[in-house]
């Protein structure tokens, strides 16, 4: 994981808010998918099509998509078949 801000700094609160926003976006995106499921390989194009912008993982303080998804386990789960599920 890429650490951008030290605990207690204003940057960390901002990243926390951004991850919370990403969680809300995940709910919106997955609710728009059949059975609230999305293949992980389709996540980036589906995100871009749904929101009209790129999903840049670094904007949320992470270096990998899997780490960002792990940050919202109460919202999304990645199964072994690499399918995203709405919790």
PDB file with one MODEL, atoms N, CA, C and O in Angstrom:
MODEL        1
ATOM      1  N   UNK A   1       0.845  -1.185   0.000  1.00  0.00           N
ATOM      2  CA  UNK A   1       0.000   0.000   0.000  1.00  0.00           C
ATOM      3  C   UNK A   1       0.881   1.236   0.000  1.00  0.00           C
ATOM      4  O   UNK A   1       1.924   1.265   0.653  1.00  0.00           O
ATOM      5  N   UNK A   2       0.472   2.225  -0.711  1.00  0.00           N
ATOM      6  CA  UNK A   2       1.166   3.507  -0.773  1.00  0.00           C
ATOM      7  C   UNK A   2       0.629   4.398   0.335  1.00  0.00           C
ATOM      8  O   UNK A   2      -0.576   4.638   0.407  1.00  0.00           O
ATOM      9  N   UNK A   3       1.511   4.894   1.203  1.00  0.00           N
ATOM     10  CA  UNK A   3       1.088   5.784   2.281  1.00  0.00           C
ATOM     11  C   UNK A   3       1.423   7.201   1.871  1.00  0.00           C
ATOM     12  O   UNK A   3       2.582   7.529   1.613  1.00  0.00           O
ATOM     13  N   UNK A   4       0.399   8.041   1.812  1.00  0.00           N
ATOM     14  CA  UNK A   4       0.583   9.412   1.362  1.00  0.00           C
ATOM     15  C   UNK A   4       0.617  10.383   2.535  1.00  0.00           C
ATOM     16  O   UNK A   4       1.291  11.410   2.457  1.00  0.00           O
ATOM     17  N   UNK A   5      -0.089  10.086   3.615  1.00  0.00           N
ATOM     18  CA  UNK A   5      -0.191  11.025   4.730  1.00  0.00           C
ATOM     19  C   UNK A   5       0.102  10.311   6.042  1.00  0.00           C
ATOM     20  O   UNK A   5      -0.204   9.129   6.203  1.00  0.00           O
ATOM     21  N   UNK A   6       0.687  11.028   6.956  1.00  0.00           N
ATOM     22  CA  UNK A   6       0.942  10.514   8.298  1.00  0.00           C
ATOM     23  C   UNK A   6      -0.341  10.579   9.119  1.00  0.00           C
ATOM     24  O   UNK A   6      -1.157  11.477   8.909  1.00  0.00           O
ATOM     25  N   UNK A   7      -0.539   9.629  10.066  1.00  0.00           N
ATOM     26  CA  UNK A   7      -1.719   9.695  10.929  1.00  0.00           C
ATOM     27  C   UNK A   7      -1.816  11.043  11.636  1.00  0.00           C
ATOM     28  O   UNK A   7      -0.822  11.570  12.135  1.00  0.00           O
ATOM     29  N   UNK A   8      -3.001  11.580  11.669  1.00  0.00           N
ATOM     30  CA  UNK A   8      -3.241  12.857  12.324  1.00  0.00           C
ATOM     31  C   UNK A   8      -3.091  14.061  11.411  1.00  0.00           C
ATOM     32  O   UNK A   8      -3.436  15.178  11.795  1.00  0.00           O
ATOM     33  N   UNK A   9      -2.580  13.844  10.211  1.00  0.00           N
ATOM     34  CA  UNK A   9      -2.410  14.976   9.297  1.00  0.00           C
ATOM     35  C   UNK A   9      -3.705  15.220   8.537  1.00  0.00           C
ATOM     36  O   UNK A   9      -4.518  14.305   8.401  1.00  0.00           O
ATOM     37  N   UNK A  10      -3.914  16.435   8.038  1.00  0.00           N
ATOM     38  CA  UNK A  10      -5.137  16.738   7.298  1.00  0.00           C
ATOM     39  C   UNK A  10      -5.311  15.868   6.063  1.00  0.00           C
ATOM     40  O   UNK A  10      -6.442  15.587   5.664  1.00  0.00           O
ATOM     41  N   UNK A  11      -4.214  15.435   5.450  1.00  0.00           N
ATOM     42  CA  UNK A  11      -4.291  14.605   4.253  1.00  0.00           C
ATOM     43  C   UNK A  11      -4.948  13.271   4.501  1.00  0.00           C
ATOM     44  O   UNK A  11      -5.642  12.758   3.623  1.00  0.00           O
ATOM     45  N   UNK A  12      -4.751  12.689   5.675  1.00  0.00           N
ATOM     46  CA  UNK A  12      -5.327  11.385   5.999  1.00  0.00           C
ATOM     47  C   UNK A  12      -6.845  11.478   6.084  1.00  0.00           C
ATOM     48  O   UNK A  12      -7.538  10.572   5.622  1.00  0.00           O
ATOM     49  N   UNK A  13      -7.373  12.541   6.658  1.00  0.00           N
ATOM     50  CA  UNK A  13      -8.824  12.724   6.734  1.00  0.00           C
ATOM     51  C   UNK A  13      -9.412  12.848   5.335  1.00  0.00           C
ATOM     52  O   UNK A  13     -10.485  12.314   5.056  1.00  0.00           O
ATOM     53  N   UNK A  14      -8.713  13.545   4.471  1.00  0.00           N
ATOM     54  CA  UNK A  14      -9.168  13.705   3.097  1.00  0.00           C
ATOM     55  C   UNK A  14      -9.195  12.364   2.376  1.00  0.00           C
ATOM     56  O   UNK A  14     -10.152  12.068   1.660  1.00  0.00           O
ATOM     57  N   UNK A  15      -8.152  11.544   2.555  1.00  0.00           N
ATOM     58  CA  UNK A  15      -8.119  10.218   1.929  1.00  0.00           C
ATOM     59  C   UNK A  15      -9.235   9.335   2.466  1.00  0.00           C
ATOM     60  O   UNK A  15      -9.843   8.577   1.710  1.00  0.00           O
ATOM     61  N   UNK A  16      -9.509   9.423   3.757  1.00  0.00           N
ATOM     62  CA  UNK A  16     -10.593   8.646   4.352  1.00  0.00           C
ATOM     63  C   UNK A  16     -11.920   9.031   3.727  1.00  0.00           C
ATOM     64  O   UNK A  16     -12.745   8.164   3.437  1.00  0.00           O
ATOM     65  N   UNK A  17     -12.135  10.318   3.517  1.00  0.00           N
ATOM     66  CA  UNK A  17     -13.361  10.783   2.875  1.00  0.00           C
ATOM     67  C   UNK A  17     -13.434  10.314   1.433  1.00  0.00           C
ATOM     68  O   UNK A  17     -14.512   9.972   0.947  1.00  0.00           O
ATOM     69  N   UNK A  18     -12.306  10.294   0.745  1.00  0.00           N
ATOM     70  CA  UNK A  18     -12.288   9.849  -0.639  1.00  0.00           C
ATOM     71  C   UNK A  18     -12.591   8.355  -0.742  1.00  0.00           C
ATOM     72  O   UNK A  18     -13.297   7.931  -1.657  1.00  0.00           O
ATOM     73  N   UNK A  19     -12.066   7.557   0.180  1.00  0.00           N
ATOM     74  CA  UNK A  19     -12.360   6.120   0.189  1.00  0.00           C
ATOM     75  C   UNK A  19     -13.839   5.903   0.492  1.00  0.00           C
ATOM     76  O   UNK A  19     -14.460   5.017  -0.097  1.00  0.00           O
ATOM     77  N   UNK A  20     -14.414   6.690   1.393  1.00  0.00           N
ATOM     78  CA  UNK A  20     -15.848   6.596   1.674  1.00  0.00           C
ATOM     79  C   UNK A  20     -16.658   6.939   0.421  1.00  0.00           C
ATOM     80  O   UNK A  20     -17.670   6.297   0.138  1.00  0.00           O
ATOM     81  N   UNK A  21     -16.214   7.950  -0.327  1.00  0.00           N
ATOM     82  CA  UNK A  21     -16.878   8.308  -1.585  1.00  0.00           C
ATOM     83  C   UNK A  21     -16.772   7.161  -2.586  1.00  0.00           C
ATOM     84  O   UNK A  21     -17.740   6.853  -3.281  1.00  0.00           O
ATOM     85  N   UNK A  22     -15.605   6.531  -2.661  1.00  0.00           N
ATOM     86  CA  UNK A  22     -15.434   5.386  -3.545  1.00  0.00           C
ATOM     87  C   UNK A  22     -16.403   4.272  -3.153  1.00  0.00           C
ATOM     88  O   UNK A  22     -16.975   3.615  -4.023  1.00  0.00           O
ATOM     89  N   UNK A  23     -16.589   4.058  -1.873  1.00  0.00           N
ATOM     90  CA  UNK A  23     -17.540   3.045  -1.409  1.00  0.00           C
ATOM     91  C   UNK A  23     -18.949   3.347  -1.895  1.00  0.00           C
ATOM     92  O   UNK A  23     -19.658   2.445  -2.340  1.00  0.00           O
ATOM     93  N   UNK A  24     -19.361   4.610  -1.815  1.00  0.00           N
ATOM     94  CA  UNK A  24     -20.690   4.992  -2.304  1.00  0.00           C
ATOM     95  C   UNK A  24     -20.784   4.790  -3.816  1.00  0.00           C
ATOM     96  O   UNK A  24     -21.821   4.369  -4.330  1.00  0.00           O
ATOM     97  N   UNK A  25     -19.702   5.092  -4.516  1.00  0.00           N
ATOM     98  CA  UNK A  25     -19.684   4.884  -5.957  1.00  0.00           C
ATOM     99  C   UNK A  25     -19.786   3.397  -6.298  1.00  0.00           C
ATOM    100  O   UNK A  25     -20.439   3.023  -7.273  1.00  0.00           O
ATOM    101  N   UNK A  26     -19.140   2.554  -5.493  1.00  0.00           N
ATOM    102  CA  UNK A  26     -19.221   1.111  -5.728  1.00  0.00           C
ATOM    103  C   UNK A  26     -20.649   0.609  -5.582  1.00  0.00           C
ATOM    104  O   UNK A  26     -21.098  -0.221  -6.373  1.00  0.00           O
ATOM    105  N   UNK A  27     -21.367   1.105  -4.580  1.00  0.00           N
ATOM    106  CA  UNK A  27     -22.768   0.727  -4.400  1.00  0.00           C
ATOM    107  C   UNK A  27     -23.556   1.122  -5.639  1.00  0.00           C
ATOM    108  O   UNK A  27     -24.321   0.318  -6.172  1.00  0.00           O
ATOM    109  N   UNK A  28     -23.375   2.347  -6.098  1.00  0.00           N
ATOM    110  CA  UNK A  28     -24.080   2.843  -7.273  1.00  0.00           C
ATOM    111  C   UNK A  28     -23.750   2.006  -8.510  1.00  0.00           C
ATOM    112  O   UNK A  28     -24.646   1.607  -9.254  1.00  0.00           O
ATOM    113  N   UNK A  29     -22.470   1.747  -8.723  1.00  0.00           N
ATOM    114  CA  UNK A  29     -22.033   0.985  -9.893  1.00  0.00           C
ATOM    115  C   UNK A  29     -22.571  -0.442  -9.859  1.00  0.00           C
ATOM    116  O   UNK A  29     -23.105  -0.925 -10.857  1.00  0.00           O
ATOM    117  N   UNK A  30     -22.435  -1.114  -8.726  1.00  0.00           N
ATOM    118  CA  UNK A  30     -22.861  -2.507  -8.656  1.00  0.00           C
ATOM    119  C   UNK A  30     -24.383  -2.652  -8.707  1.00  0.00           C
ATOM    120  O   UNK A  30     -24.888  -3.641  -9.240  1.00  0.00           O
ATOM    121  N   UNK A  31     -25.109  -1.693  -8.167  1.00  0.00           N
ATOM    122  CA  UNK A  31     -26.571  -1.747  -8.275  1.00  0.00           C
ATOM    123  C   UNK A  31     -27.035  -1.635  -9.724  1.00  0.00           C
ATOM    124  O   UNK A  31     -28.118  -2.107 -10.070  1.00  0.00           O
ATOM    125  N   UNK A  32     -26.220  -1.016 -10.563  1.00  0.00           N
ATOM    126  CA  UNK A  32     -26.560  -0.859 -11.974  1.00  0.00           C
ATOM    127  C   UNK A  32     -26.212  -2.106 -12.798  1.00  0.00           C
ATOM    128  O   UNK A  32     -26.547  -2.183 -13.980  1.00  0.00           O
ATOM    129  N   UNK A  33     -25.543  -3.074 -12.176  1.00  0.00           N
ATOM    130  CA  UNK A  33     -25.132  -4.289 -12.877  1.00  0.00           C
ATOM    131  C   UNK A  33     -26.139  -5.409 -12.643  1.00  0.00           C
ATOM    132  O   UNK A  33     -26.798  -5.442 -11.604  1.00  0.00           O
ATOM    133  N   UNK A  34     -26.263  -6.331 -13.602  1.00  0.00           N
ATOM    134  CA  UNK A  34     -27.149  -7.490 -13.407  1.00  0.00           C
ATOM    135  C   UNK A  34     -26.738  -8.274 -12.164  1.00  0.00           C
ATOM    136  O   UNK A  34     -25.574  -8.642 -12.004  1.00  0.00           O
ATOM    137  N   UNK A  35     -27.699  -8.522 -11.297  1.00  0.00           N
ATOM    138  CA  UNK A  35     -27.492  -9.284 -10.051  1.00  0.00           C
ATOM    139  C   UNK A  35     -26.454  -8.645  -9.133  1.00  0.00           C
ATOM    140  O   UNK A  35     -25.891  -9.320  -8.272  1.00  0.00           O
ATOM    141  N   UNK A  36     -26.199  -7.361  -9.308  1.00  0.00           N
ATOM    142  CA  UNK A  36     -25.230  -6.611  -8.484  1.00  0.00           C
ATOM    143  C   UNK A  36     -23.851  -7.264  -8.504  1.00  0.00           C
ATOM    144  O   UNK A  36     -23.156  -7.293  -7.489  1.00  0.00           O
ATOM    145  N   UNK A  37     -23.460  -7.786  -9.663  1.00  0.00           N
ATOM    146  CA  UNK A  37     -22.170  -8.456  -9.822  1.00  0.00           C
ATOM    147  C   UNK A  37     -21.439  -7.877 -11.017  1.00  0.00           C
ATOM    148  O   UNK A  37     -22.047  -7.435 -11.992  1.00  0.00           O
ATOM    149  N   UNK A  38     -20.121  -7.892 -10.916  1.00  0.00           N
ATOM    150  CA  UNK A  38     -19.294  -7.349 -11.994  1.00  0.00           C
ATOM    151  C   UNK A  38     -17.967  -8.097 -12.000  1.00  0.00           C
ATOM    152  O   UNK A  38     -17.303  -8.205 -10.969  1.00  0.00           O
ATOM    153  N   UNK A  39     -17.583  -8.611 -13.159  1.00  0.00           N
ATOM    154  CA  UNK A  39     -16.275  -9.264 -13.282  1.00  0.00           C
ATOM    155  C   UNK A  39     -15.184  -8.237 -13.017  1.00  0.00           C
ATOM    156  O   UNK A  39     -15.252  -7.108 -13.504  1.00  0.00           O
ATOM    157  N   UNK A  40     -14.199  -8.623 -12.259  1.00  0.00           N
ATOM    158  CA  UNK A  40     -13.109  -7.714 -11.923  1.00  0.00           C
ATOM    159  C   UNK A  40     -12.429  -7.183 -13.184  1.00  0.00           C
ATOM    160  O   UNK A  40     -11.999  -6.030 -13.220  1.00  0.00           O
ATOM    161  N   UNK A  41     -12.332  -8.011 -14.207  1.00  0.00           N
ATOM    162  CA  UNK A  41     -11.713  -7.588 -15.463  1.00  0.00           C
ATOM    163  C   UNK A  41     -12.531  -6.506 -16.177  1.00  0.00           C
ATOM    164  O   UNK A  41     -12.001  -5.810 -17.043  1.00  0.00           O
ATOM    165  N   UNK A  42     -13.797  -6.356 -15.833  1.00  0.00           N
ATOM    166  CA  UNK A  42     -14.671  -5.350 -16.432  1.00  0.00           C
ATOM    167  C   UNK A  42     -14.823  -4.112 -15.550  1.00  0.00           C
ATOM    168  O   UNK A  42     -15.509  -3.164 -15.933  1.00  0.00           O
ATOM    169  N   UNK A  43     -14.193  -4.109 -14.377  1.00  0.00           N
ATOM    170  CA  UNK A  43     -14.386  -3.008 -13.445  1.00  0.00           C
ATOM    171  C   UNK A  43     -13.970  -1.663 -14.028  1.00  0.00           C
ATOM    172  O   UNK A  43     -14.756  -0.716 -14.011  1.00  0.00           O
ATOM    173  N   UNK A  44     -12.752  -1.566 -14.542  1.00  0.00           N
ATOM    174  CA  UNK A  44     -12.244  -0.279 -15.027  1.00  0.00           C
ATOM    175  C   UNK A  44     -13.108   0.264 -16.171  1.00  0.00           C
ATOM    176  O   UNK A  44     -13.511   1.426 -16.118  1.00  0.00           O
ATOM    177  N   UNK A  45     -13.406  -0.536 -17.204  1.00  0.00           N
ATOM    178  CA  UNK A  45     -14.266   0.022 -18.257  1.00  0.00           C
ATOM    179  C   UNK A  45     -15.682   0.332 -17.768  1.00  0.00           C
ATOM    180  O   UNK A  45     -16.281   1.314 -18.206  1.00  0.00           O
ATOM    181  N   UNK A  46     -16.222  -0.486 -16.875  1.00  0.00           N
ATOM    182  CA  UNK A  46     -17.569  -0.233 -16.353  1.00  0.00           C
ATOM    183  C   UNK A  46     -17.593   1.041 -15.518  1.00  0.00           C
ATOM    184  O   UNK A  46     -18.539   1.823 -15.610  1.00  0.00           O
ATOM    185  N   UNK A  47     -16.566   1.254 -14.708  1.00  0.00           N
ATOM    186  CA  UNK A  47     -16.473   2.473 -13.899  1.00  0.00           C
ATOM    187  C   UNK A  47     -16.424   3.690 -14.815  1.00  0.00           C
ATOM    188  O   UNK A  47     -17.143   4.665 -14.597  1.00  0.00           O
ATOM    189  N   UNK A  48     -15.580   3.632 -15.837  1.00  0.00           N
ATOM    190  CA  UNK A  48     -15.433   4.751 -16.759  1.00  0.00           C
ATOM    191  C   UNK A  48     -16.743   5.041 -17.488  1.00  0.00           C
ATOM    192  O   UNK A  48     -17.135   6.199 -17.635  1.00  0.00           O
ATOM    193  N   UNK A  49     -17.407   3.997 -17.936  1.00  0.00           N
ATOM    194  CA  UNK A  49     -18.671   4.184 -18.645  1.00  0.00           C
ATOM    195  C   UNK A  49     -19.751   4.734 -17.714  1.00  0.00           C
ATOM    196  O   UNK A  49     -20.519   5.613 -18.107  1.00  0.00           O
ATOM    197  N   UNK A  50     -19.814   4.229 -16.499  1.00  0.00           N
ATOM    198  CA  UNK A  50     -20.868   4.625 -15.559  1.00  0.00           C
ATOM    199  C   UNK A  50     -20.687   6.061 -15.052  1.00  0.00           C
ATOM    200  O   UNK A  50     -21.649   6.824 -14.970  1.00  0.00           O
ATOM    201  N   UNK A  51     -19.446   6.416 -14.714  1.00  0.00           N
ATOM    202  CA  UNK A  51     -19.201   7.724 -14.097  1.00  0.00           C
ATOM    203  C   UNK A  51     -18.616   8.753 -15.063  1.00  0.00           C
ATOM    204  O   UNK A  51     -18.544   9.937 -14.734  1.00  0.00           O
ATOM    205  N   UNK A  52     -18.199   8.313 -16.248  1.00  0.00           N
ATOM    206  CA  UNK A  52     -17.654   9.239 -17.232  1.00  0.00           C
ATOM    207  C   UNK A  52     -16.267   9.756 -16.898  1.00  0.00           C
ATOM    208  O   UNK A  52     -15.852  10.800 -17.400  1.00  0.00           O
ATOM    209  N   UNK A  53     -15.548   9.030 -16.051  1.00  0.00           N
ATOM    210  CA  UNK A  53     -14.173   9.414 -15.705  1.00  0.00           C
ATOM    211  C   UNK A  53     -13.381   8.154 -15.358  1.00  0.00           C
ATOM    212  O   UNK A  53     -13.946   7.106 -15.044  1.00  0.00           O
ATOM    213  N   UNK A  54     -12.081   8.286 -15.424  1.00  0.00           N
ATOM    214  CA  UNK A  54     -11.192   7.174 -15.085  1.00  0.00           C
ATOM    215  C   UNK A  54     -11.200   6.927 -13.576  1.00  0.00           C
ATOM    216  O   UNK A  54     -11.346   7.862 -12.789  1.00  0.00           O
ATOM    217  N   UNK A  55     -11.044   5.680 -13.187  1.00  0.00           N
ATOM    218  CA  UNK A  55     -10.837   5.352 -11.773  1.00  0.00           C
ATOM    219  C   UNK A  55      -9.331   5.316 -11.556  1.00  0.00           C
ATOM    220  O   UNK A  55      -8.651   4.386 -11.988  1.00  0.00           O
ATOM    221  N   UNK A  56      -8.822   6.340 -10.881  1.00  0.00           N
ATOM    222  CA  UNK A  56      -7.387   6.408 -10.595  1.00  0.00           C
ATOM    223  C   UNK A  56      -7.168   6.008  -9.143  1.00  0.00           C
ATOM    224  O   UNK A  56      -7.459   6.773  -8.223  1.00  0.00           O
ATOM    225  N   UNK A  57      -6.659   4.818  -8.955  1.00  0.00           N
ATOM    226  CA  UNK A  57      -6.483   4.225  -7.629  1.00  0.00           C
ATOM    227  C   UNK A  57      -5.625   5.115  -6.737  1.00  0.00           C
ATOM    228  O   UNK A  57      -5.883   5.210  -5.538  1.00  0.00           O
ATOM    229  N   UNK A  58      -4.625   5.759  -7.289  1.00  0.00           N
ATOM    230  CA  UNK A  58      -3.730   6.618  -6.508  1.00  0.00           C
ATOM    231  C   UNK A  58      -4.472   7.796  -5.885  1.00  0.00           C
ATOM    232  O   UNK A  58      -4.037   8.318  -4.859  1.00  0.00           O
ATOM    233  N   UNK A  59      -5.585   8.227  -6.487  1.00  0.00           N
ATOM    234  CA  UNK A  59      -6.372   9.321  -5.915  1.00  0.00           C
ATOM    235  C   UNK A  59      -6.931   8.961  -4.543  1.00  0.00           C
ATOM    236  O   UNK A  59      -7.269   9.845  -3.755  1.00  0.00           O
ATOM    237  N   UNK A  60      -7.029   7.676  -4.261  1.00  0.00           N
ATOM    238  CA  UNK A  60      -7.577   7.200  -2.992  1.00  0.00           C
ATOM    239  C   UNK A  60      -6.478   6.771  -2.027  1.00  0.00           C
ATOM    240  O   UNK A  60      -6.770   6.276  -0.939  1.00  0.00           O
ATOM    241  N   UNK A  61      -5.211   6.958  -2.416  1.00  0.00           N
ATOM    242  CA  UNK A  61      -4.100   6.654  -1.534  1.00  0.00           C
ATOM    243  C   UNK A  61      -3.582   5.233  -1.658  1.00  0.00           C
ATOM    244  O   UNK A  61      -2.843   4.767  -0.791  1.00  0.00           O
ATOM    245  N   UNK A  62      -3.957   4.541  -2.718  1.00  0.00           N
ATOM    246  CA  UNK A  62      -3.525   3.151  -2.911  1.00  0.00           C
ATOM    247  C   UNK A  62      -2.759   3.031  -4.216  1.00  0.00           C
ATOM    248  O   UNK A  62      -2.871   3.876  -5.104  1.00  0.00           O
ATOM    249  N   UNK A  63      -1.978   1.964  -4.314  1.00  0.00           N
ATOM    250  CA  UNK A  63      -1.216   1.744  -5.537  1.00  0.00           C
ATOM    251  C   UNK A  63      -1.800   0.630  -6.396  1.00  0.00           C
ATOM    252  O   UNK A  63      -1.441   0.496  -7.566  1.00  0.00           O
ATOM    253  N   UNK A  64      -2.701  -0.175  -5.823  1.00  0.00           N
ATOM    254  CA  UNK A  64      -3.309  -1.281  -6.574  1.00  0.00           C
ATOM    255  C   UNK A  64      -4.816  -1.290  -6.357  1.00  0.00           C
ATOM    256  O   UNK A  64      -5.300  -0.954  -5.277  1.00  0.00           O
ATOM    257  N   UNK A  65      -5.546  -1.674  -7.388  1.00  0.00           N
ATOM    258  CA  UNK A  65      -7.001  -1.758  -7.300  1.00  0.00           C
ATOM    259  C   UNK A  65      -7.425  -2.732  -6.216  1.00  0.00           C
ATOM    260  O   UNK A  65      -8.377  -2.459  -5.485  1.00  0.00           O
ATOM    261  N   UNK A  66      -6.749  -3.852  -6.095  1.00  0.00           N
ATOM    262  CA  UNK A  66      -7.117  -4.844  -5.083  1.00  0.00           C
ATOM    263  C   UNK A  66      -7.032  -4.256  -3.677  1.00  0.00           C
ATOM    264  O   UNK A  66      -7.850  -4.587  -2.819  1.00  0.00           O
ATOM    265  N   UNK A  67      -6.052  -3.390  -3.433  1.00  0.00           N
ATOM    266  CA  UNK A  67      -5.927  -2.753  -2.117  1.00  0.00           C
ATOM    267  C   UNK A  67      -7.093  -1.793  -1.869  1.00  0.00           C
ATOM    268  O   UNK A  67      -7.628  -1.739  -0.761  1.00  0.00           O
ATOM    269  N   UNK A  68      -7.481  -1.048  -2.883  1.00  0.00           N
ATOM    270  CA  UNK A  68      -8.603  -0.121  -2.747  1.00  0.00           C
ATOM    271  C   UNK A  68      -9.891  -0.889  -2.476  1.00  0.00           C
ATOM    272  O   UNK A  68     -10.680  -0.486  -1.621  1.00  0.00           O
ATOM    273  N   UNK A  69     -10.114  -1.980  -3.187  1.00  0.00           N
ATOM    274  CA  UNK A  69     -11.311  -2.787  -2.958  1.00  0.00           C
ATOM    275  C   UNK A  69     -11.293  -3.404  -1.561  1.00  0.00           C
ATOM    276  O   UNK A  69     -12.341  -3.523  -0.926  1.00  0.00           O
ATOM    277  N   UNK A  70     -10.121  -3.795  -1.080  1.00  0.00           N
ATOM    278  CA  UNK A  70      -9.990  -4.329   0.284  1.00  0.00           C
ATOM    279  C   UNK A  70     -10.316  -3.271   1.334  1.00  0.00           C
ATOM    280  O   UNK A  70     -10.650  -3.611   2.469  1.00  0.00           O
ATOM    281  N   UNK A  71     -10.223  -1.999   0.971  1.00  0.00           N
ATOM    282  CA  UNK A  71     -10.506  -0.909   1.914  1.00  0.00           C
ATOM    283  C   UNK A  71     -11.998  -0.720   2.152  1.00  0.00           C
ATOM    284  O   UNK A  71     -12.388  -0.011   3.080  1.00  0.00           O
ATOM    285  N   UNK A  72     -12.842  -1.344   1.327  1.00  0.00           N
ATOM    286  CA  UNK A  72     -14.298  -1.221   1.485  1.00  0.00           C
ATOM    287  C   UNK A  72     -14.946  -2.613   1.582  1.00  0.00           C
ATOM    288  O   UNK A  72     -15.862  -2.916   0.818  1.00  0.00           O
ATOM    289  N   UNK A  73     -14.474  -3.472   2.525  1.00  0.00           N
ATOM    290  CA  UNK A  73     -14.991  -4.842   2.600  1.00  0.00           C
ATOM    291  C   UNK A  73     -16.460  -4.912   3.022  1.00  0.00           C
ATOM    292  O   UNK A  73     -17.131  -5.912   2.768  1.00  0.00           O
ATOM    293  N   UNK A  74     -16.956  -3.861   3.661  1.00  0.00           N
ATOM    294  CA  UNK A  74     -18.355  -3.827   4.076  1.00  0.00           C
ATOM    295  C   UNK A  74     -19.277  -3.530   2.898  1.00  0.00           C
ATOM    296  O   UNK A  74     -20.498  -3.630   3.020  1.00  0.00           O
ATOM    297  N   UNK A  75     -18.695  -3.167   1.760  1.00  0.00           N
ATOM    298  CA  UNK A  75     -19.485  -2.808   0.587  1.00  0.00           C
ATOM    299  C   UNK A  75     -19.313  -3.820  -0.538  1.00  0.00           C
ATOM    300  O   UNK A  75     -20.285  -4.205  -1.189  1.00  0.00           O
ATOM    301  N   UNK A  76     -18.093  -4.244  -0.762  1.00  0.00           N
ATOM    302  CA  UNK A  76     -17.818  -5.116  -1.906  1.00  0.00           C
ATOM    303  C   UNK A  76     -16.929  -6.280  -1.479  1.00  0.00           C
ATOM    304  O   UNK A  76     -16.049  -6.136  -0.630  1.00  0.00           O
ATOM    305  N   UNK A  77     -17.180  -7.425  -2.084  1.00  0.00           N
ATOM    306  CA  UNK A  77     -16.338  -8.596  -1.875  1.00  0.00           C
ATOM    307  C   UNK A  77     -15.848  -9.070  -3.228  1.00  0.00           C
ATOM    308  O   UNK A  77     -16.575  -9.017  -4.220  1.00  0.00           O
ATOM    309  N   UNK A  78     -14.603  -9.535  -3.259  1.00  0.00           N
ATOM    310  CA  UNK A  78     -14.054 -10.134  -4.470  1.00  0.00           C
ATOM    311  C   UNK A  78     -13.960 -11.628  -4.197  1.00  0.00           C
ATOM    312  O   UNK A  78     -13.225 -12.068  -3.313  1.00  0.00           O
ATOM    313  N   UNK A  79     -14.707 -12.392  -4.962  1.00  0.00           N
ATOM    314  CA  UNK A  79     -14.707 -13.846  -4.800  1.00  0.00           C
ATOM    315  C   UNK A  79     -13.555 -14.455  -5.590  1.00  0.00           C
ATOM    316  O   UNK A  79     -12.925 -13.778  -6.403  1.00  0.00           O
ATOM    317  N   UNK A  80     -13.287 -15.721  -5.352  1.00  0.00           N
ATOM    318  CA  UNK A  80     -12.193 -16.402  -6.040  1.00  0.00           C
ATOM    319  C   UNK A  80     -12.360 -16.360  -7.553  1.00  0.00           C
ATOM    320  O   UNK A  80     -11.375 -16.381  -8.292  1.00  0.00           O
ATOM    321  N   UNK A  81     -13.571 -16.304  -8.001  1.00  0.00           N
ATOM    322  CA  UNK A  81     -13.821 -16.248  -9.443  1.00  0.00           C
ATOM    323  C   UNK A  81     -13.597 -14.854 -10.003  1.00  0.00           C
ATOM    324  O   UNK A  81     -13.880 -14.601 -11.174  1.00  0.00           O
ATOM    325  N   UNK A  82     -13.091 -13.950  -9.174  1.00  0.00           N
ATOM    326  CA  UNK A  82     -12.797 -12.571  -9.538  1.00  0.00           C
ATOM    327  C   UNK A  82     -14.050 -11.804  -9.972  1.00  0.00           C
ATOM    328  O   UNK A  82     -14.035 -11.038 -10.936  1.00  0.00           O
ATOM    329  N   UNK A  83     -15.117 -12.035  -9.238  1.00  0.00           N
ATOM    330  CA  UNK A  83     -16.367 -11.321  -9.449  1.00  0.00           C
ATOM    331  C   UNK A  83     -16.582 -10.398  -8.250  1.00  0.00           C
ATOM    332  O   UNK A  83     -16.434 -10.822  -7.104  1.00  0.00           O
ATOM    333  N   UNK A  84     -16.928  -9.143  -8.512  1.00  0.00           N
ATOM    334  CA  UNK A  84     -17.249  -8.206  -7.440  1.00  0.00           C
ATOM    335  C   UNK A  84     -18.716  -8.383  -7.053  1.00  0.00           C
ATOM    336  O   UNK A  84     -19.588  -8.446  -7.919  1.00  0.00           O
ATOM    337  N   UNK A  85     -18.981  -8.462  -5.768  1.00  0.00           N
ATOM    338  CA  UNK A  85     -20.327  -8.621  -5.254  1.00  0.00           C
ATOM    339  C   UNK A  85     -20.658  -7.461  -4.317  1.00  0.00           C
ATOM    340  O   UNK A  85     -19.811  -7.020  -3.541  1.00  0.00           O
ATOM    341  N   UNK A  86     -21.861  -6.985  -4.392  1.00  0.00           N
ATOM    342  CA  UNK A  86     -22.337  -6.002  -3.436  1.00  0.00           C
ATOM    343  C   UNK A  86     -22.698  -6.730  -2.160  1.00  0.00           C
ATOM    344  O   UNK A  86     -23.444  -7.707  -2.209  1.00  0.00           O
ATOM    345  N   UNK A  87     -22.194  -6.288  -1.020  1.00  0.00           N
ATOM    346  CA  UNK A  87     -22.468  -6.946   0.265  1.00  0.00           C
ATOM    347  C   UNK A  87     -23.866  -6.645   0.756  1.00  0.00           C
ATOM    348  O   UNK A  87     -24.262  -7.118   1.822  1.00  0.00           O
TER     349      UNK A  87
ENDMDL
END
